[in-house]
Amino acid sequence: MSFRPSQPTRRAALGVLASTPALLAPRAAAETASTPAPALRPACTLTPAAIPGPFYFDPKLLRSDITEGHPGAPLRLRFIVMDAATCLPVSGARVDVWQTRADGFYSGYPGQGDNHRIDTAGATFMRGTQMADARGEVQFRSLYPGWYGGRTTHVHFKIFIDDKDMLTGQMYFPDALSQYIYDNVGFYRRKAIRDTFNGNDEFALSDSTRGGFCDIREEADHYLATLIVGVSRTAAAALHRSPRPPSQPRAIVPGVAPSKQKNG
């Protein structure tokens, strides 16, 4: 990882940027695509699968900017989809992402927030779809994800190839960087105490190869999180289920019995 705890100056500057709503306004997709692309490295192993949680839906929004003007620390999500059998990029792969905004809320569902009383039904923030280019790459303009009880900091993603759901995974972030942002960027501050980290999150711990842990770098005005995703064209990756889900948050999912609900 390139996160350097001894050099807070740039992160402090990002905090200032995050507190200026004008700097978080939607920008042209071409700007996102202009970020220099580091050289590809082989990904000849399957990226570990993870549960999708209760908060996935497809808003059918083909877009690179998923912020919808919400405030937070600017983040670019970069996925590179590779065929695990050949180590070659998968052009045309569809990548869906969904995550929380700074306050830990997902869009589109009731039961959000520390008191589980906020209803975001009908909203689509922090969700989007992109199609991989010839390098197998997609990028999303996002915000650093907020936290909620029972889970470490993460972003969900799905990979589709030829309209087939090939992999559902989760991108994980360095705990030290997450805590720095939560402590220093006002939009993330809450009275509730963060209780789950990479070291005690059952789903992050099940990622024994650390294939879901991103490489994150500090750019001039945003963080860039890159994940190289290895997929199989012939079979979906096995779903790694933990013996039991975290006890919170308990999401309210219409039409699903409480005993069958899973945390995301």
N, C-alpha and C positions, 0 to 999 in steps of 0.2 A: 504494500500500500504506500502511497505517496503522501499520506497525511502526516504532517510534522507538528506535534504539539508544541515544539519550542519556537515556532514562528507564527504568532497569533495576528500579526499586523494585517495580513491579507484577509483573514477571516473577519477581523473587525471591520474592514472596509466593506466586505460583503454584507455584514449586518447593517451598515448604513444604507447600502443599496436596497436591502430588503425593506427598510423602513420608508422608502420613497416610492409611493404607489405608481408614479409616472414611469418609473424605470421598469415596472412589471407589466406595462401595457402590452397587448399582443403585437408581435412584429411579423414581418414577412417570413414565410417558410424558407425563402432563399437564404436568409441570414442564418437560420439554424443549420442549413446544409453547408454553409461556408466554413464551419469549424474544421480546422485541419485534422485529418484522420491519421492517427498513429498507425504504424505498420501492423498488418494482421499477424497473429501468431496462430499456430495450429490448435484446433480444438477437437482432438480425436477421441474424446470420451463424452459420454452422455452427461448432460447437465442434470443434476438431481431434480426429480419432480417434487411438487409440494401440493398440499390441498389448496383449492381455490378460495376456501372460506365462504361465508354466506353473502358476500357483497359483490359478486360478479354479475354484470349484465352487459349486453352489447348495445350501446347507444347509437351504433352505426354512424360514428363520427370519424371520418378519415381526416386527420389533422395532426400537425406537429406541435401546436401550442395547446396544452390541455389545462392551462391555469384559469382561463375564463376571468382574468383580472384579479384573482384572489392574491392577497399579500403573503410574503414569505421569502426565505432565502432562495435566490435563483439557482436552479439545478437543470442541467441537461442530462437526459437519460439516453445512453447510446448502447444499442444492442447490435451484436454481430452474430448472425445465424450461420452456423457451420454444419455440414454433414459429418457426423461423427465417424462414419465409415470411410470417408474419402479425404477429410480435412479440407474440403472445398466449400466456398461460400454458397449459400442457398438463395439464389436470386428469386425475387417474387414472393418470399415467405411473408405471411401476414403476422404482425406483432400487435397484440392488444395489451394495453397497460391500464392499471387502476390502482389508486393509492389514496391515502388521506391527505387533506390539506393541513395547514399549520396547526390547527386546533385539534387534530386527531379525528375529524369527521370524514366519513365516506359520503359520497353523493348517492342519492337514489333510494335511501332506506330510512325507516323510522328507527328509534332506539339508539340514537347517536349521543355522544357526549359522556362525560363522567357520571352524569345522573341518568343516562339512557333515556332522556326525555325529548331529545331534539329530533325532529322529523325533516329529513332532506329529500323526501320523495319528490320526484320530478326534476331534480337537479342532476347535472351531468359533469360537474367539475372533476378534474383530475382523472379523466378517462379519455382514451383515444386509441386510434388504430393507424398504423403506418405499414407500407409495403416495402420490403427490403430491395435495395438497389443491386447492381451487379456485384458489389462487394459483400452482399448479405447484410447490409447495414441499414438501420433506421435510427432516427433521433427524435426525441420529444423535448420540447421546452416545458419544464415543470417547476415545481418548488420542492425544497427538501421536505420529505414527509414528516408529519407530526407523529406523536406516539399516542397509544391508548393502552389501558390496563390489560395485562396478560400477554402482550406481544412486544417483541423487540422492533426496532425501526426497520421497515421493509417496504418494497414496492412489488405488487403482483404483476405477472405477465403470462400471456398465452401465446404459443406459436402454432400457426396453422400453415400447412403445406397442401396445395391443391384442395383447399376447403376442408381438409381433415385436421382435427384438433390433435396435434402431435405432442404437445408438452405444456403443462401448467407449472409454473415455477415462481420463486420469490427471490428478489434481489435484496441482499443484506448490506448494511453500512457499518463503518467503524464506530464502535460505542463512544470513543473519545470525541470524535467529531460531532456525533449526534448530541451528546451532552453539552458540548460547547455551544452549539446553536440553540438548544433549548434554554440554556442559562443566559444567553446574551442577546438573542433576537426577540424583541418584545412580543411578536405575534405568537410565539411558541410558549410563553410563560403561562403557567397555570397554578392553581392552588394544590391540585392533586399531585401526588408524588409518584414519579416513574418507578415502576416495580419490576420491569422485565428487560433484560439485556441479552446480548448474544450468548453469554455464558449460562443463562438459565431459561432461555426460550426453547421449548421442546422441538419446535420445527427447525430452528437454526441449528440446534445440536444434532438433528438427524441428518444434516448436510455434512457428512463425514469427509467428503472430498473438498469441501469449501467451494464447490463449483458455482454456488449462488452468491458468493461474496464479491462485490464489485471492486474494480480498481477506480479510485476516486482521486481527482486532481483539482487543484485550485487554478482557475483561469482568472482573467482580469476582472470579470464582473459576474462570475457564476462558478458553480462547481460542475465538473464533468464526471459523471459516473458511467463507466464502461463495463459491460458484461458480455463475454463471448459465450454463446449458447450452443452447445453441441446437441443436435437432434438426430433421430433415426428416421429415415424415409420409410422404413418397413414396419416399424412398430412403435407405438407410443411408449415413452419411458414409464417404468413401474412407479406407482404412487407410494411414497414413503409415508405411512401413517404412524403417528405416535400412539402409544397405548391409550392415552386420554388427552383431550384438548385442554388448554388452559381454562381455569375457572371463570375468567372474565376477559373481555366484556361479553355479556350474554346478549347477543343481538336478537331483535325481534324480527323474524322473517315471516311475513304473512303466508298462511297455508302450510307451514312446516311445523311439526310437533316439536316442542322444546327439546325433547330427548334426542332428536335427530339433527339438531342444528350444530354447525361447526363454526369455530372462531376463525377469523381471517387475519 
